Amino acid sequence: MPPPAVFQTVAAFSRRLLIAPETAPDDHRLRPLLSLSLSPPPPPPPPSEVLKEKDAKVAPLTHKEEVGRATWMLLHTIAAQFPDEPTRQQKRDAKELMALISRLYPCKECADHFKEVLKANPVQAGSQAEFSQWMCYVHNVVNRSLGKTIFPCQRVNARWGKLDCPERSCDLEGANDIMPNR
Ligand SMILES: Cc1cc2nc3c(=O)[nH]c(=O)nc-3n(C[C@H](O)[C@H](O)[C@H](O)COP(=O)(O)OP(=O)(O)OC[C@H]3O[C@@H](n4cnc5c(N)ncnc54)[C@H](O)[C@@H]3O)c2cc1C
């Protein structure tokens, strides 16, 4: 015998409240802990549909803002991990990295603007502190041009500190380390 109409209404309402409308029904993170559903759960979708839904959720970065945030995260993290006493090669690498970003950054107007920023502010990578302060400075130049808040560079180590890797396994070797200067 089907459940009384009042229960069906409550169950339908609870599903609408507890599961975000744009959420796929199999997204366990957003499923309610307690569902009032009286009907058995729908059968799982065929594997091909699951793939399509997952693909949609991990769509490639397409927005300028997302690419920007991801790039700044990488650049500030590289600067935070940069050796206190870099080798000549590491100093060259830092300059080359920034030059490559200014040529290959996937937003032409951003790349062109960043070339100008680099011309006016040549890379300073004589030490970890110098490189991370320089990175903060040029990020602020971009922030200013976009009307964004200026970041206080004295707080850059608090925002982008050394990675917490076991036994400092993320640290790069520098001129001061066992490996000789390249
Ligand atoms: C090289 C480069 C050039 C770009 N040029 C352009 C452009 O010309 N036009 C455009 O529209 N977009 C450009 N972008 C993207 C833009 O800078 C932002 O990344 C994007 O708009 C998203 O901004 P956001 O406010 O989320 O934070 P973001 O600016 O991406 O910053 C990410 C996080 O870094 C921290 N942060 C902010 N400022 C600093 C700083 N000075 N030092 C250290 N940490 C800081 C904050 O915690 C912030 O949340 C560029 C990105 C890069 C990497």
The ligand as an SDF file (V2000), in Angstrom:
LIG
                    3D

 53 58  0  0  0  0  0  0  0  0999 V2000
   51.6020   37.2930  -13.5210 C   0  0  0  0  0  0  0  0  0  0  0  0
   50.1200   37.5970  -13.4370 C   0  0  0  0  0  0  0  0  0  0  0  0
   49.6120   38.7060  -14.0960 C   0  0  0  0  0  0  0  0  0  0  0  0
   48.2390   38.9740  -14.0690 C   0  0  0  0  0  0  0  0  0  0  0  0
   47.7540   40.0380  -14.7650 N   0  0  0  0  0  0  0  0  0  0  0  0
   46.4120   40.2540  -14.7940 C   0  0  0  0  0  0  0  0  0  0  0  0
   45.8740   41.3360  -15.5820 C   0  0  0  0  0  0  0  0  0  0  0  0
   46.5930   42.0800  -16.2480 O   0  0  0  0  0  0  0  0  0  0  0  0
   44.5130   41.4710  -15.6090 N   0  0  0  0  0  0  0  0  0  0  0  0
   43.6740   40.6310  -14.8800 C   0  0  0  0  0  0  0  0  0  0  0  0
   42.4570   40.8010  -14.9360 O   0  0  0  0  0  0  0  0  0  0  0  0
   44.1790   39.6390  -14.1020 N   0  0  0  0  0  0  0  0  0  0  0  0
   45.5190   39.4370  -14.0470 C   0  0  0  0  0  0  0  0  0  0  0  0
   46.0150   38.4170  -13.2740 N   0  0  0  0  0  0  0  0  0  0  0  0
   45.1180   37.6900  -12.3490 C   0  0  0  0  0  0  0  0  0  0  0  0
   44.9610   38.5140  -11.0520 C   0  0  0  0  0  0  0  0  0  0  0  0
   46.2140   38.9610  -10.5590 O   0  0  0  0  0  0  0  0  0  0  0  0
   44.3090   37.7160   -9.9100 C   0  0  0  0  0  0  0  0  0  0  0  0
   45.0020   36.4960   -9.7370 O   0  0  0  0  0  0  0  0  0  0  0  0
   42.8370   37.4050  -10.1350 C   0  0  0  0  0  0  0  0  0  0  0  0
   42.1330   38.5960  -10.4450 O   0  0  0  0  0  0  0  0  0  0  0  0
   42.2200   36.7880   -8.8450 C   0  0  0  0  0  0  0  0  0  0  0  0
   42.3910   37.7380   -7.8120 O   0  0  0  0  0  0  0  0  0  0  0  0
   42.1170   37.4670   -6.2800 P   0  0  0  0  0  0  0  0  0  0  0  0
   41.5720   38.7550   -5.7100 O   0  0  0  0  0  0  0  0  0  0  0  0
   41.3160   36.2400   -6.0670 O   0  0  0  0  0  0  0  0  0  0  0  0
   43.5330   37.2110   -5.5730 O   0  0  0  0  0  0  0  0  0  0  0  0
   44.9630   37.0700   -6.2050 P   0  0  0  0  0  0  0  0  0  0  0  0
   45.4600   38.4060   -6.6410 O   0  0  0  0  0  0  0  0  0  0  0  0
   44.9850   35.9780   -7.2110 O   0  0  0  0  0  0  0  0  0  0  0  0
   45.8060   36.6150   -4.9340 O   0  0  0  0  0  0  0  0  0  0  0  0
   45.6570   35.3330   -4.3630 C   0  0  0  0  0  0  0  0  0  0  0  0
   45.9480   35.4310   -2.8900 C   0  0  0  0  0  0  0  0  0  0  0  0
   47.2710   35.8930   -2.7100 O   0  0  0  0  0  0  0  0  0  0  0  0
   47.3640   36.7530   -1.5770 C   0  0  0  0  0  0  0  0  0  0  0  0
   47.9650   37.9930   -2.0330 N   0  0  0  0  0  0  0  0  0  0  0  0
   47.3680   39.0540   -2.6200 C   0  0  0  0  0  0  0  0  0  0  0  0
   48.2810   39.9840   -2.9170 N   0  0  0  0  0  0  0  0  0  0  0  0
   49.4600   39.4980   -2.5100 C   0  0  0  0  0  0  0  0  0  0  0  0
   50.7870   40.0030   -2.5350 C   0  0  0  0  0  0  0  0  0  0  0  0
   51.0690   41.2020   -3.0320 N   0  0  0  0  0  0  0  0  0  0  0  0
   51.7690   39.2510   -2.0000 N   0  0  0  0  0  0  0  0  0  0  0  0
   51.5080   38.0400   -1.4770 C   0  0  0  0  0  0  0  0  0  0  0  0
   50.2870   37.5080   -1.4200 N   0  0  0  0  0  0  0  0  0  0  0  0
   49.2650   38.2250   -1.9310 C   0  0  0  0  0  0  0  0  0  0  0  0
   45.9750   36.9240   -1.0350 C   0  0  0  0  0  0  0  0  0  0  0  0
   45.8470   36.0670    0.0900 O   0  0  0  0  0  0  0  0  0  0  0  0
   45.0920   36.4620   -2.1690 C   0  0  0  0  0  0  0  0  0  0  0  0
   43.9050   35.8900   -1.7090 O   0  0  0  0  0  0  0  0  0  0  0  0
   47.3690   38.1330  -13.3080 C   0  0  0  0  0  0  0  0  0  0  0  0
   47.9080   37.0280  -12.6440 C   0  0  0  0  0  0  0  0  0  0  0  0
   49.2550   36.7530  -12.7040 C   0  0  0  0  0  0  0  0  0  0  0  0
   49.8160   35.5480  -11.9950 C   0  0  0  0  0  0  0  0  0  0  0  0
  1  2  1  0
  2  3  1  0
  2 52  2  0
  3  4  2  0
  4  5  1  0
  4 50  1  0
  5  6  2  0
  6  7  1  0
  6 13  1  0
  7  8  2  0
  7  9  1  0
  9 10  1  0
 10 11  2  0
 10 12  1  0
 12 13  2  0
 13 14  1  0
 14 15  1  0
 14 50  1  0
 15 16  1  0
 16 17  1  0
 16 18  1  0
 18 19  1  0
 18 20  1  0
 20 21  1  0
 20 22  1  0
 22 23  1  0
 23 24  1  0
 24 25  2  0
 24 26  1  0
 24 27  1  0
 27 28  1  0
 28 29  2  0
 28 30  1  0
 28 31  1  0
 31 32  1  0
 32 33  1  0
 33 34  1  0
 33 48  1  0
 34 35  1  0
 35 36  1  0
 35 46  1  0
 36 37  1  0
 36 45  1  0
 37 38  2  0
 38 39  1  0
 39 40  1  0
 39 45  2  0
 40 41  1  0
 40 42  2  0
 42 43  1  0
 43 44  2  0
 44 45  1  0
 46 47  1  0
 46 48  1  0
 48 49  1  0
 50 51  2  0
 51 52  1  0
 52 53  1  0
M  END
$$$$
